[in-house]
Amino acid sequence: MNPGHSPTDKSMDMRWLRWSLAAIAFLLAVIAVELSVLTGPHGPQAFAQIPDSGAQLQQLIESQKQINRALEQILDHLRTGEIKARVIDTDKDKRNPLPAPRPANSAPRPRLPRGQ
């Protein structure tokens, strides 16, 4: 025997080790039970809807036909009908009138510095 260790010290060490291992085993069992209860037998399942490409194509064709009909009506009206338009002057046009057009052969006016 070792002079520094008595038989009761060894039994205390073994008892402490057994209790620690038992506590660890118990906690692992608790974790295993919680995981099995929370996730269920198969886990969460995702359900995806498969897009129907034929139906999508049919919708595109129908919308294209509607657009073509509308454009055909517009073209018929432009070819045969009268268009009524009314021009309304705005205040903006009165404040900033457009400059008069210059003759093609005239040179641009030189710009003077401010204050002269």
Buried (B, 14 or more C-beta within 10 A) or exposed (E): EEEEEEEEEEEEEEEEEEEEEEEEEEEEEEEEEEEEEEEEEEEEEEEEEEEEEEEEEEEEEEEEEEEEEEEEEEEEEEEEEEEEEEEEEEEEEEEEEEEEEEEEEEEEEEEEEEEE
